[in-house]
């Protein structure tokens, strides 16, 4: 069975500092990984995704993620945090089952707080 | 505007009173899915549908039903709601196509359900 772990419930970072939100995964086949962001009282928005071959993925709003196969990780990063980045971040993995059926598993979410 | 809509946005009901939460998308997406979001548990997939008349269970299907009679609509039905189904519910959609595993999902704004 596939799984996603986000080990930190909350990450605090000062504005202007680099940020990292951690994600590790477990899948039986190839990983299809995504990051989503949820602002207060809103639905989730797509940030970026891992496509085979590119270990450093660039996404929306200056975010990027580093895929590490040996560590089964897909950490979200940004070189310089903004107060407006404060939100709830979710890592997700998409799985293809036999017969072509699909399932998506999300992590528990990490609240990012950027301190002015 | 391309979007996923959900209705109602807020609902307070009583135990045992059947209810339906509607979900509609205008992007001609084949894949649709329902999630519930609970504090500390992240998003958990309830049901998903790969196309009209094709549905499958996610991680937490008990107490829920779905139907996919039209491509654009994917209603979530609670036949006999119970207090443990109090949650924030999200509908999402994504295209299929050849590289479907890489496709991100588009989320609705959410439905906050309280079952007394």
Interface residues (C-beta under 8 A of the other chain):
Chain A: X6 X9 X32 X34 X36 X42 X43 X44 X45 X46 X49 X51 X90 X92 X94 X96 X100 X101 X102 X103 X104 X105 X106 X107 X108 X109
Chain B: X4 X31 X33 X35 X40 X41 X42 X43 X44 X45 X48 X50 X56 X58 X59 X90 X92 X100 X101 X102 X104 X105 X106 X107 X108 X109 X110
